[in-house]
C-alpha cells in the first residue's frame, strides 16, 4: 500500500513538473519546446521530490506532538523549513544551470556572474512565493491536525470518564435500596411486596435513560416522587417532600440527578415523628434548588459523598456548568443546573 502511494506521488509530481514547465516557458518565451524547458522541468521535479521528502519528515516529526509543543516551536520551525527549502531550490537551480552550460558547450568563465545576476535572482522571485505559501499551508495543516487530535482525545477521555461515572449510579442506588428492603421484609410482607413493585418501576426508569445525557424535567420529577414514595414505606411521616416546579416540561436535566440529591438528604440527616426531615424541590430560573433542614447524623465527614461527587462531575461534563452546594439558615441547599428543551 505504501509502495503504491509512493509510485502515485512520484507520477503526479512528474506530470505536474512537465505541465508546469511547458506552461511557464510558453508564457516566458512563447516557445516551450526548447532545451532549457527540459532542464527547468528536471530542476522543478527534483525540487518537488526533495522538498516533499523534507515536508514528509517534518510531518512525521510533529504529527504526534501535543499542540502546546507545536505552538512553542512553530515559528522557528517554520523559518527553518522556509530557509532549508529555499536553499535546496537555489542549489538545484545552480546545479541545473551549470549542467545546461556543459551540455550546450557554453563558456563557463562568467558562469558565476550569470548565475547570481540572472538565474538566481529570477529563481528567488519564482520560488520564494511558492515556498512561503506552501510552508504556511503545510504548518497550518500540522497545527490543525494537532488541535483536532487533542480535541478527539479530549472527547474520548470525557466520554470514557462519563461512562464510568454513569456506571456508578446503578450499583450505588441498588446497594441502598436492598438495605432498605432487608429492613422491612421481615416486618410486613405486603409492604415489602409494594416496595419491590415500586423499586422495579424506578429501575425501569434508570435503565431506559442509561444512555441518555438529558431527560425532561417533568419526567425526572415523577421519578423522584416514586423514589420518595418507597422511602416513605419505612419512614412514613418522618420525611416530607415539597415540589414546586412550574413549566417543568420546558426544561431538561441530568437523569437520576434529583433522586441523588434527595437520597443525599436522607442519608446525611436524622428524622423522627417530632422532627421531620423536610425536603423542598423548586425551580428558580435555570436551576433546580433542592434544600433540606439540617439534622446531621453522627457519620464521618467524607462518608457517603460518592453520589454528590458523581453528580457534580456529570453536570460539569454534560452541561459545562457547576453544581452549587450551600448552607444557609440551618438548611443545606443544592443548585442543580437545567437547560431549556
C-alpha positions in Angstrom: 0.0 0.0 0.0 2.8 2.4 0.9 4.7 1.5 -2.3 1.6 2.2 -4.4 1.3 5.6 -2.7 4.9 6.4 -3.4 4.5 5.5 -7.1 1.4 7.5 -7.3 3.1 10.5 -5.7 6.1 10.2 -7.9 3.9 10.0 -11.1 1.8 13.0 -10.0 5.0 15.1 -9.3 6.4 14.2 -12.7 3.3 15.0 -14.6 2.9 18.3 -12.7 6.5 19.2 -13.4 6.2 18.6 -17.1 2.9 20.5 -17.5 4.1 23.4 -15.3 7.5 23.7 -17.1 5.8 23.8 -20.6 3.3 26.4 -19.5 5.9 28.5 -17.7 8.3 28.6 -20.6 5.5 29.2 -23.0 4.4 32.2 -21.1 8.0 33.4 -20.6 9.4 32.8 -24.1 6.5 32.0 -26.3 8.1 28.7 -27.3 8.1 25.9 -24.7 9.8 23.3 -26.8 13.4 24.2 -26.0 16.3 22.5 -24.3 16.1 24.8 -21.3 12.5 23.7 -20.8 13.7 20.2 -20.2 16.3 21.4 -17.7 13.8 23.6 -16.0 11.4 20.7 -15.7 14.1 18.5 -14.2 15.0 21.1 -11.6 11.4 21.7 -10.8 10.7 17.9 -10.5 13.8 17.4 -8.2 12.5 20.4 -6.1 9.2 18.7 -5.6 10.8 15.4 -4.6 13.4 16.8 -2.2 11.1 19.4 -0.6 8.3 16.8 -0.4 10.7 14.4 1.4 11.6 17.2 3.9 7.9 18.0 4.4 7.1 14.4 5.0 9.8 14.0 7.5 8.7 17.2 9.3 5.1 16.0 9.3 6.1 12.7 10.9 8.2 14.5 13.5 5.4 16.9 14.5 2.3 14.6 13.9 2.4 13.1 17.4 3.4 16.1 19.3 0.9 17.9 21.5 -0.5 21.3 20.3 1.3 23.3 23.1 4.7 22.0 22.0 4.0 22.7 18.3 2.8 26.2 19.3 6.0 26.8 21.2 8.2 25.7 18.3 6.2 26.5 15.2 7.7 29.9 14.3 11.4 28.8 14.4 10.4 25.5 12.7 8.6 27.4 10.0 11.6 29.8 9.4 14.0 26.9 9.3 11.8 25.0 6.9 11.5 28.0 4.6 15.3 28.6 4.6 16.1 25.0 4.1 13.7 24.6 1.1 14.8 27.8 -0.4 18.4 26.7 -0.1 17.6 23.4 -1.7 15.8 25.2 -4.6 18.7 27.6 -5.2 21.2 24.8 -5.1 19.2 22.7 -7.6 18.9 25.8 -9.9 22.6 26.4 -9.7 23.4 22.8 -10.5 20.8 22.7 -13.3 22.2 25.9 -14.9 25.7 24.6 -14.7 24.7 21.3 -16.2 22.9 23.1 -19.0 26.1 25.1 -19.7 28.1 22.0 -20.0 25.6 20.1 -22.2 25.3 23.1 -24.6 29.0 23.6 -24.6 28.7 27.2 -23.4 31.6 29.1 -21.9 31.6 28.8 -18.1 34.1 31.5 -17.5 31.4 34.0 -16.5 29.1 31.3 -15.1 29.0 32.6 -11.5 28.3 36.2 -12.6 25.5 35.0 -14.9 24.2 32.7 -12.1 23.9 35.4 -9.4 22.8 38.3 -11.6 20.3 36.5 -13.7 19.4 32.9 -12.8 19.4 33.0 -9.0 17.7 36.4 -8.8 14.9 35.1 -11.0 14.7 31.8 -9.1 14.4 33.6 -5.8 11.5 35.6 -7.1 9.8 32.5 -8.6 10.4 30.0 -5.7 10.1 32.3 -2.7 6.4 32.9 -3.2 5.7 29.2 -3.8 7.8 28.2 -0.8 6.3 30.8 1.6 2.7 29.9 0.6 3.4 26.2 0.7 5.2 26.3 4.0 2.5 28.4 5.6 -0.2 26.0 4.4 1.9 23.0 5.4 2.4 24.2 9.0 -1.2 25.2 9.2 -2.1 21.6 8.4 0.2 20.3 11.1 -1.3 22.8 13.6 -4.9 21.8 12.7 -4.1 18.1 12.9 -2.6 18.6 16.4 -5.7 20.6 17.5 -8.1 18.0 16.0 -6.1 15.1 17.6 -6.2 16.7 21.0 -9.9 17.6 20.7 -10.7 14.0 19.7 -8.6 12.7 22.6 -10.3 15.0 25.0 -13.7 14.0 23.8 -12.8 10.3 24.1 -11.4 10.9 27.6 -14.6 12.7 28.6 -16.8 10.1 27.1 -14.9 7.3 28.9 -14.9 9.3 32.1 -18.7 10.0 31.8 -19.5 6.3 31.1 -17.6 5.3 34.2 -19.5 7.9 36.2 -22.8 6.7 34.9 -21.9 3.1 35.6 -21.5 4.0 39.3 -25.2 5.2 39.6 -26.9 1.8 39.4 -24.8 -0.2 41.9 -24.8 2.7 44.3 -28.6 3.0 44.2 -29.1 -0.7 44.3 -27.0 -1.2 47.4 -29.1 1.4 49.4 -32.4 0.0 48.0 -31.5 -3.5 49.1 -30.5 -2.3 52.5 -33.9 -0.7 52.9 -35.7 -3.8 51.6 -33.8 -6.0 54.0 -35.1 -3.9 57.0 -38.8 -4.1 56.0 -39.1 -7.6 54.5 -39.3 -9.3 57.9 -41.7 -6.7 59.3 -44.5 -6.8 56.8 -44.6 -8.9 53.6 -47.3 -6.8 52.0 -45.3 -3.6 52.5 -42.2 -5.4 51.2 -44.1 -6.5 48.1 -45.3 -3.0 47.4 -41.8 -1.7 47.9 -40.4 -4.2 45.3 -43.1 -3.2 42.8 -42.2 0.5 43.1 -38.5 -0.4 43.1 -38.9 -2.2 39.7 -40.6 0.9 38.3 -37.7 3.0 39.5 -35.1 0.7 37.9 -37.1 0.7 34.7 -36.6 4.5 34.5 -32.9 4.2 35.3 -32.4 1.5 32.6 -34.4 3.4 30.0 -32.3 6.5 30.5 -28.9 4.8 31.0 -27.6 6.0 27.6 -29.3 9.4 27.7 -27.5 12.6 28.8 -30.5 14.7 29.5 -34.2 13.9 30.3 -37.3 16.1 30.5 -37.6 17.7 33.9 -41.2 16.7 34.4 -40.2 13.0 33.9 -37.4 13.4 36.4 -39.8 14.8 38.9 -42.2 11.9 38.5 -39.3 9.6 39.0 -38.2 11.3 42.2 -41.7 11.1 43.5 -41.7 7.4 43.0 -38.4 7.1 44.8 -39.6 9.2 47.7 -42.8 7.0 48.0 -40.6 3.9 48.6 -38.7 5.8 51.2 -41.9 6.7 53.0 -42.8 3.0 53.2 -40.2 2.8 56.1 -40.2 6.4 57.3 -43.8 7.4 56.8 -44.4 10.9 58.3 -40.8 11.3 59.4 -39.9 12.7 55.9 -41.7 15.3 53.8 -41.3 16.3 50.2 -42.5 19.6 48.6 -42.2 20.2 44.9 -42.8 23.5 43.2 -41.5 23.4 39.6 -43.6 25.3 37.1 -43.2 24.7 33.4 -41.2 21.5 34.1 -42.0 20.2 30.6 -40.0 23.1 29.1 -36.7 22.1 30.7 -34.2 19.2 30.7 -32.0 17.9 33.5 -29.3 15.2 34.0 -31.1 11.9 34.6 -31.3 10.5 38.2 -30.0 13.8 39.5 -32.9 14.7 41.7 -33.0 11.2 43.1 -29.3 11.5 44.1 -29.9 14.8 45.9 -33.0 13.5 47.7 -31.1 10.4 48.6 -28.2 12.5 49.9 -30.5 14.4 52.2 -32.0 11.2 53.6 -28.5 9.7 54.2 -27.0 12.5 56.0 -29.9 13.6 58.2 -31.8 12.0 61.0 -35.6 12.2 61.3 -38.3 11.4 63.7 -42.1 12.0 64.2 -41.3 15.1 66.2 -38.6 16.4 64.0 -39.3 15.5 60.4 -36.8 15.9 57.6 -38.3 18.4 55.1 -37.0 18.3 51.6 -38.1 21.0 49.1 -37.6 21.0 45.3 -38.3 24.2 43.4 -37.3 25.8 40.1 -35.5 29.2 40.1 -34.8 30.4 36.6 -32.2 28.0 35.1 -31.6 25.9 38.2 -33.4 23.5 40.4 -33.0 24.2 44.1 -33.1 21.2 46.3 -33.0 22.1 50.0 -33.5 20.4 53.4 -33.3 21.3 57.1 -30.0 20.1 58.6 -30.3 17.4 61.2 -26.9 15.7 60.7 -26.3 12.1 61.7 -23.1 11.2 63.5 -21.2 10.0 60.5 -17.7 10.6 59.2 -17.3 13.8 57.2 -16.2 12.1 53.9 -18.6 9.1 54.2 -21.3 8.6 51.7 -20.4 11.5 49.4 -19.9 9.4 46.3 -23.3 10.3 44.9 -22.8 14.1 45.1 -19.3 14.0 43.7 -20.5 11.8 40.9 -23.4 14.1 40.1 -21.2 17.2 40.3 -18.8 15.7 37.7 -21.7 14.5 35.4 -23.2 18.0 35.4 -19.9 19.6 34.5 -19.3 17.1 31.7 -22.7 17.3 30.2 -23.8 21.0 30.7 -20.4 22.6 31.3 -21.9 24.2 34.5 -21.3 23.7 38.2 -23.4 22.1 40.8 -23.5 24.6 43.7 -23.6 23.5 47.3 -24.5 25.9 50.1 -25.6 26.1 53.7 -27.8 28.9 54.9 -30.1 29.3 58.0 -29.6 25.7 59.0 -30.6 24.5 55.6 -28.5 22.5 53.1 -29.0 23.8 49.6 -28.1 22.4 46.2 -28.5 24.3 43.0 -28.8 21.9 40.0 -28.3 23.5 36.5 -31.0 22.8 33.9 -31.5 23.8 30.3 -34.4 24.8 28.1 -35.7 21.9 26.0 
